[in-house]
Amino acid sequence: MRYSLGKRLLAYAAGGFSAGFFGMTVRHARHDSRWHLHGPLDDVLRADGPLILAAWHQDVLPLFHYLVTYTKLEKRRRFAMLASRSFDGELTERFLRPWGLRFVRGSAGKAGGHAALRGLQRALEAGDSALIIADGPQPPPYVMRAGPVYLARDTGVPLYVVRAWARPQFLLAGTWFRMAVPLPRAHYALCSAGPIDPGGDFEEARLRAERTLNGLCEAADALLYLRPSVRGGIRLGARDV
């Protein structure tokens, strides 16, 4: 798809900003922040074989800070991610490309959505893993779309859900999902669960995944915010990840 000169310049600027932002924030997350890992994801990422990972829109920055250890920096595991065919999708791809992700393009419509899921299926068959923003691309937040469960059911690849949260952080009020932006020297909670059973009635399986992920949100809040201070945790830069 061709875009105007102004849009192309904006896309290139987004990529350049992300490259610098990437380096700065990952250094803080890796060496200066403390991580509290709960659930199976850390062990699963060290094992062989593809997986499907689903998270809420709100969590993308804290989650990428963690996953980049297994993609761009250590080159141990590559994730494929959906991006729409619109200019917003182009901006998303440009912004996240320095983070070591690969992209499957598709639209939010029925035909485009099916094509994008087929692209993720091919990525899984090639040995990549899939990262799905489960409440995208449009509001409401915290509602599991059909894609993660459909993909797990169709491919047999295990589905895991994850909540990545930080303290201190601020939430971007101008975004419908209130994107979380961790601050330097934060404590991060990475709470995961799975594999989620995609079998049986489809709507029940979708709700099962949604309830599990929202339960992880409550667990992360309890760990980081329902106490006067947070102690302990590990530094990712101090371990063999």
C-alpha positions as a printed NumPy array, in Angstrom:
array([[  0.   ,   0.   ,   0.   ],
       [  1.334,   3.45 ,  -0.954],
       [  1.151,   6.359,   1.484],
       [  1.67 ,  10.085,   1.125],
       [  5.118,  11.577,   1.668],
       [  4.032,  12.952,   5.051],
       [  2.857,   9.551,   6.236],
       [  6.03 ,   7.846,   4.992],
       [  8.168,  10.383,   6.864],
       [  6.078,   9.838,   9.999],
       [  6.565,   6.073,   9.717],
       [ 10.349,   6.465,   9.337],
       [ 10.42 ,   8.849,  12.306],
       [  8.482,   6.319,  14.406],
       [ 11.066,   3.656,  13.587],
       [ 13.976,   5.945,  14.47 ],
       [ 12.388,   7.015,  17.752],
       [ 11.647,   3.417,  18.656],
       [ 15.241,   2.331,  18.031],
       [ 16.513,   4.894,  20.549],
       [ 13.645,   4.328,  22.965],
       [ 14.221,   0.594,  22.697],
       [ 17.852,   0.816,  23.742],
       [ 17.22 ,   3.146,  26.666],
       [ 14.228,   1.379,  28.192],
       [ 15.571,  -2.146,  27.737],
       [ 18.805,  -1.214,  29.52 ],
       [ 16.769,   0.01 ,  32.487],
       [ 14.463,  -3.017,  32.463],
       [ 17.344,  -5.447,  32.13 ],
       [ 19.896,  -4.037,  34.55 ],
       [ 18.235,  -1.502,  36.865],
       [ 14.765,  -2.941,  37.419],
       [ 13.615,  -5.854,  39.562],
       [ 11.487,  -8.634,  38.124],
       [  8.998, -10.862,  39.954],
       [  8.226, -13.901,  37.798],
       [  5.122, -15.947,  38.63 ],
       [  3.757, -18.767,  36.519],
       [  5.153, -21.061,  33.827],
       [  6.188, -18.569,  31.126],
       [  9.84 , -18.186,  32.109],
       [ 10.41 , -21.952,  31.89 ],
       [  8.299, -22.287,  28.742],
       [ 10.377, -19.679,  26.918],
       [ 13.532, -21.669,  27.666],
       [ 12.051, -24.858,  26.188],
       [ 11.812, -25.79 ,  22.524],
       [  8.701, -25.531,  20.387],
       [  6.323, -22.703,  19.471],
       [  3.732, -21.163,  21.761],
       [  0.876, -18.688,  21.518],
       [  1.072, -15.811,  23.977],
       [ -1.926, -13.547,  24.635],
       [ -1.869, -10.279,  26.607],
       [ -3.942,  -7.123,  26.943],
       [ -3.171,  -4.006,  24.934],
       [ -2.281,  -2.163,  28.115],
       [  0.698,  -4.413,  28.806],
       [  2.647,  -4.121,  25.572],
       [  5.617,  -2.078,  26.842],
       [  6.311,  -4.025,  30.071],
       [  5.81 ,  -7.293,  28.186],
       [  8.15 ,  -6.301,  25.351],
       [ 10.79 ,  -5.326,  27.919],
       [ 10.73 ,  -8.934,  29.045],
       [ 10.25 , -10.743,  25.747],
       [ 12.996,  -8.831,  23.975],
       [ 15.457, -10.772,  26.116],
       [ 14.398, -13.864,  24.172],
       [ 14.165, -12.213,  20.757],
       [ 16.346,  -9.242,  19.817],
       [ 19.072,  -9.449,  22.456],
       [ 19.559, -13.188,  22.887],
       [ 18.005, -14.349,  19.58 ],
       [ 16.571, -17.437,  21.241],
       [ 12.971, -17.171,  20.13 ],
       [ 11.196, -15.167,  17.444],
       [  7.624, -13.919,  17.832],
       [  5.202, -13.127,  15.033],
       [  2.554, -10.488,  15.649],
       [ -0.516,  -9.172,  13.819],
       [ -0.61 ,  -5.665,  12.337],
       [ -3.465,  -4.24 ,  10.285],
       [ -3.093,  -3.223,   6.632],
       [ -4.005,   0.361,   7.553],
       [ -1.546,   3.182,   8.184],
       [ -1.946,   2.536,  11.923],
       [ -0.663,  -0.983,  11.249],
       [  2.251,   0.455,   9.282],
       [  3.135,   2.707,  12.218],
       [  2.883,  -0.247,  14.609],
       [  5.221,  -2.329,  12.489],
       [  7.75 ,   0.487,  12.081],
       [  7.693,   1.232,  15.802],
       [  8.088,  -2.388,  16.913],
       [ 10.459,  -3.648,  14.22 ],
       [ 13.582,  -2.706,  16.262],
       [ 12.24 ,  -4.926,  19.064],
       [ 12.968,  -8.059,  17.031],
       [  9.379,  -8.981,  16.113],
       [  8.114, -10.14 ,  12.723],
       [  4.687,  -9.11 ,  11.463],
       [  1.716, -10.643,   9.708],
       [ -0.473,  -7.991,   8.079],
       [ -4.267,  -8.252,   7.937],
       [ -7.382,  -6.141,   8.387],
       [ -9.932,  -6.156,  11.183],
       [-12.629,  -7.294,   8.732],
       [-13.676, -10.908,   8.464],
       [-11.692, -11.756,   5.312],
       [ -8.604,  -9.829,   6.401],
       [ -8.767, -11.298,   9.899],
       [ -8.901, -14.835,   8.547],
       [ -5.962, -14.106,   6.243],
       [ -3.947, -12.749,   9.164],
       [ -4.713, -15.833,  11.273],
       [ -3.564, -18.031,   8.398],
       [ -0.35 , -16.022,   8.358],
       [  0.138, -16.719,  12.058],
       [ -0.593, -20.403,  11.44 ],
       [  2.189, -20.5  ,   8.855],
       [  4.532, -18.751,  11.295],
       [  3.753, -21.363,  13.969],
       [  4.308, -24.182,  11.484],
       [  7.706, -22.661,  10.668],
       [  8.66 , -22.826,  14.353],
       [  8.02 , -19.21 ,  15.355],
       [  5.83 , -18.293,  18.311],
       [  2.811, -15.971,  18.118],
       [  2.138, -12.898,  20.239],
       [ -1.495, -11.747,  20.14 ],
       [ -2.895,  -8.569,  21.657],
       [ -6.064, -10.226,  22.863],
       [ -8.317,  -7.148,  23.219],
       [ -7.34 ,  -5.448,  19.955],
       [ -7.574,  -3.697,  17.666],
       [-10.565,  -1.718,  18.994],
       [-12.281,  -1.186,  22.381],
       [-13.537,  -2.384,  24.776],
       [-10.392,  -3.399,  26.678],
       [-10.016,  -6.582,  28.743],
       [-12.319,  -8.594,  26.456],
       [-10.716, -11.644,  24.843],
       [-11.189, -11.741,  21.091],
       [-11.652, -15.06 ,  19.329],
       [ -8.235, -15.144,  17.662],
       [ -6.026, -16.659,  20.402],
       [ -8.452, -19.497,  21.194],
       [ -9.171, -20.175,  17.52 ],
       [ -5.456, -20.337,  16.726],
       [ -4.711, -22.679,  19.656],
       [ -7.622, -24.939,  18.742],
       [ -6.724, -25.063,  15.056],
       [ -2.955, -25.613,  15.417],
       [ -2.633, -27.533,  18.696],
       [  0.048, -25.053,  19.82 ],
       [ -0.255, -24.31 ,  23.575],
       [ -1.846, -21.002,  24.555],
       [ -0.506, -18.997,  27.501],
       [ -1.807, -15.711,  28.906],
       [  0.379, -13.127,  30.61 ],
       [  0.06 ,  -9.915,  32.604],
       [  3.112,  -7.626,  32.661],
       [  2.798,  -4.753,  35.127],
       [  5.183,  -2.312,  36.797],
       [  5.57 ,  -0.015,  39.78 ],
       [  6.142,   2.879,  39.32 ],
       [  4.53 ,   3.428,  35.941],
       [  2.106,   5.886,  34.396],
       [ -0.888,   5.197,  32.192],
       [ -1.408,   7.111,  28.948],
       [ -4.918,   8.5  ,  29.374],
       [ -5.177,   9.428,  25.684],
       [ -5.196,   5.786,  24.618],
       [ -8.425,   3.781,  24.879],
       [ -6.543,   0.97 ,  26.61 ],
       [ -4.493,   3.307,  28.883],
       [ -1.083,   1.997,  27.861],
       [  1.289,   1.375,  30.779],
       [  4.696,   3.079,  30.573],
       [  7.133,   1.779,  33.223],
       [  9.518,   4.234,  34.841],
       [ 13.242,   3.578,  35.433],
       [ 14.172,   1.262,  38.297],
       [ 10.661,  -0.141,  38.417],
       [  9.572,  -3.404,  39.969],
       [  7.899,  -5.571,  37.319],
       [  5.4  ,  -8.347,  37.909],
       [  5.199, -10.917,  35.123],
       [  2.283, -13.233,  35.937],
       [  1.454, -16.026,  33.485],
       [ -0.854, -19.027,  33.249],
       [ -1.404, -21.912,  30.88 ],
       [ -1.601, -23.787,  28.77 ],
       [ -5.237, -22.723,  28.444],
       [ -7.556, -25.497,  27.287],
       [ -9.122, -24.335,  23.954],
       [-11.388, -27.377,  23.663],
       [-15.11 , -27.822,  24.199],
       [-17.632, -25.086,  23.519],
       [-15.822, -22.197,  21.824],
       [-17.474, -19.414,  23.845],
       [-16.726, -21.219,  27.093],
       [-13.089, -21.597,  26.035],
       [-12.875, -17.906,  25.145],
       [-14.36 , -16.9  ,  28.495],
       [-12.006, -19.297,  30.277],
       [ -9.011, -17.56 ,  28.709],
       [-10.462, -14.106,  29.45 ],
       [-11.17 , -14.893,  33.116],
       [ -7.707, -16.385,  33.569],
       [ -6.   , -13.316,  32.125],
       [ -8.078, -10.918,  34.207],
       [ -7.272, -13.017,  37.269],
       [ -3.58 , -12.442,  36.512],
       [ -4.289,  -8.698,  36.474],
       [ -5.622,  -8.946,  40.023],
       [ -2.594, -10.999,  41.09 ],
       [ -0.144,  -8.45 ,  39.664],
       [ -1.975,  -5.581,  41.378],
       [ -1.865,  -7.47 ,  44.681],
       [  1.865,  -8.066,  44.309],
       [  2.838,  -4.511,  43.378],
       [  0.205,  -2.095,  44.661],
       [ -1.646,  -3.577,  47.637],
       [  1.352,  -3.183,  49.922],
       [  3.387,  -0.164,  51.071],
       [  6.563,  -1.239,  49.264],
       [  7.858,  -4.057,  47.075],
       [ 11.066,  -5.93 ,  47.855],
       [ 13.043,  -8.716,  46.273],
       [ 12.854,  -9.754,  42.637],
       [ 15.676, -10.452,  40.212],
       [ 17.637,  -8.409,  37.677],
       [ 17.439,  -9.916,  34.21 ],
       [ 20.956,  -8.751,  33.428],
       [ 22.292, -10.773,  36.368],
       [ 21.055, -14.16 ,  35.141],
       [ 21.52 , -16.372,  32.126],
       [ 18.338, -15.632,  30.216]])
